[in-house]
């Protein structure tokens, strides 16, 4: 299967919300303290419209959304952005698509920020290995106030 990565458009909003919710259910993260309760899940084309933010979706040959990743400022932490809502459906995993999404996000982040931060869950071990492969270093303390207080694993990467 071939995939195409593009900036999010309004037509992608509901589809990427479904992708994220599917992945959250898969990892038991469909509860308070995670992206599950994020009121902006269905409106990414608006949320990521400012110049210091971006969200990309990956679509398959049938124009179905199979993954995505975002970058946005980390409120209250100057010079630091957050890698946000990076998820791929199982059908797209192991294809190299996540690496392409990550590279797109890191290039964008490096043009505007000094460091990039992310939060994840302890049971998402494959994701943790993936982040470490891309130069993220695990840190003990959370940065900013993301509202994702159930995320118990944090990473930071200098850009």
Legacy VTK file of the C-alpha trace (Angstrom):
# vtk DataFile Version 3.0
C-alpha trace
ASCII
DATASET POLYDATA
POINTS 159 float
0.000 0.000 0.000
1.212 3.481 -0.816
0.499 6.446 1.409
0.454 10.178 0.883
1.087 12.738 3.625
-0.692 16.072 3.434
-1.591 18.963 5.692
-4.924 18.487 7.372
-8.016 19.894 5.706
-11.545 20.160 7.123
-12.546 17.002 5.231
-10.021 15.011 7.328
-11.221 16.137 10.767
-13.658 13.339 11.564
-11.466 10.660 10.012
-8.389 11.494 12.095
-10.580 11.689 15.184
-11.740 8.133 14.421
-8.129 6.970 13.931
-7.082 8.465 17.272
-10.070 7.021 19.124
-9.453 3.587 17.601
-5.834 3.648 18.773
-6.759 4.910 22.231
-9.240 2.050 22.670
-6.556 -0.393 21.500
-4.279 0.736 24.337
-6.957 1.147 27.004
-6.610 4.917 26.939
-10.247 5.730 26.306
-10.696 7.666 29.539
-10.190 10.966 31.320
-6.615 12.260 31.424
-5.817 11.304 27.823
-6.560 12.660 24.356
-9.853 10.745 24.584
-11.515 13.763 26.240
-9.779 16.419 24.124
-12.592 18.695 22.906
-10.567 19.595 19.802
-10.231 16.070 18.341
-12.799 16.759 15.639
-11.507 20.162 14.600
-7.799 19.795 13.892
-7.951 21.818 10.674
-8.871 24.826 12.847
-6.695 24.044 15.869
-3.540 23.623 13.801
-4.155 26.639 11.533
-1.796 29.082 13.329
1.648 29.445 11.761
3.384 27.938 14.810
1.339 24.722 14.533
0.739 22.047 11.927
-0.999 18.698 11.568
-0.442 16.174 8.821
-2.557 13.208 7.891
-1.513 10.090 6.034
-4.006 8.792 3.509
-3.996 5.525 1.607
-4.648 4.952 -2.090
-8.402 5.137 -1.434
-7.963 8.532 0.273
-8.760 6.999 3.678
-6.946 8.530 6.663
-4.708 5.942 8.350
-2.577 8.156 10.599
-1.425 11.590 11.570
0.878 13.765 13.644
0.826 17.319 14.918
3.170 19.941 16.294
2.046 22.823 18.439
3.503 25.197 21.024
3.780 23.899 24.573
1.905 26.540 26.552
4.002 28.242 29.186
7.309 26.777 27.984
9.058 29.201 25.592
11.007 27.630 22.740
9.429 24.212 23.251
6.759 22.616 21.121
4.841 19.416 21.631
4.558 16.422 19.330
0.828 15.854 19.412
-1.622 13.149 18.495
0.747 10.860 16.610
-1.191 7.720 15.763
-1.307 5.182 12.952
-3.842 2.434 12.430
-2.502 -1.132 12.662
-2.748 -1.516 8.859
-0.146 1.257 8.415
2.279 0.168 11.111
5.553 -1.360 9.991
5.371 0.341 6.598
7.711 3.253 7.307
4.807 5.675 7.338
5.332 6.648 10.989
8.962 7.526 10.208
7.802 9.767 7.372
5.276 11.470 9.635
7.896 11.944 12.348
10.430 13.383 9.903
7.844 15.858 8.633
6.998 16.919 12.194
10.642 17.247 13.279
11.566 19.348 10.241
8.676 21.709 10.896
9.442 21.899 14.634
13.139 22.613 14.018
12.219 25.639 11.920
10.416 27.299 14.848
11.439 25.756 18.162
14.494 24.717 20.204
13.089 21.476 21.648
10.155 19.127 21.180
8.302 17.390 24.004
5.866 14.504 24.056
3.832 12.452 26.463
2.717 8.846 26.096
1.505 5.910 28.125
3.667 3.281 29.782
1.945 0.449 27.917
2.797 1.979 24.526
6.222 0.346 24.504
6.576 0.151 20.725
5.901 3.896 20.537
8.547 4.521 23.185
11.154 2.582 21.177
10.123 4.540 18.101
10.556 7.885 19.872
13.949 6.872 21.242
15.030 5.819 17.746
14.224 9.383 16.671
16.408 10.973 19.328
13.897 11.585 22.096
15.242 11.207 25.635
12.991 10.113 28.472
12.564 12.707 31.224
11.070 12.388 34.697
9.038 15.559 35.010
6.204 16.757 32.818
6.531 20.098 31.065
3.714 22.598 30.674
0.116 21.680 31.294
-1.131 19.444 28.504
-4.109 18.141 30.471
-3.023 14.563 29.793
-2.367 13.630 33.402
-2.733 9.901 32.672
0.311 10.005 30.403
3.053 8.650 32.622
5.984 8.650 30.194
7.559 11.860 28.880
10.242 12.614 26.314
12.204 15.645 25.193
14.377 16.138 22.125
16.648 19.053 21.275
16.138 20.350 17.739
LINES 1 160
159 0 1 2 3 4 5 6 7 8 9 10 11 12 13 14 15 16 17 18 19 20 21 22 23 24 25 26 27 28 29 30 31 32 33 34 35 36 37 38 39 40 41 42 43 44 45 46 47 48 49 50 51 52 53 54 55 56 57 58 59 60 61 62 63 64 65 66 67 68 69 70 71 72 73 74 75 76 77 78 79 80 81 82 83 84 85 86 87 88 89 90 91 92 93 94 95 96 97 98 99 100 101 102 103 104 105 106 107 108 109 110 111 112 113 114 115 116 117 118 119 120 121 122 123 124 125 126 127 128 129 130 131 132 133 134 135 136 137 138 139 140 141 142 143 144 145 146 147 148 149 150 151 152 153 154 155 156 157 158
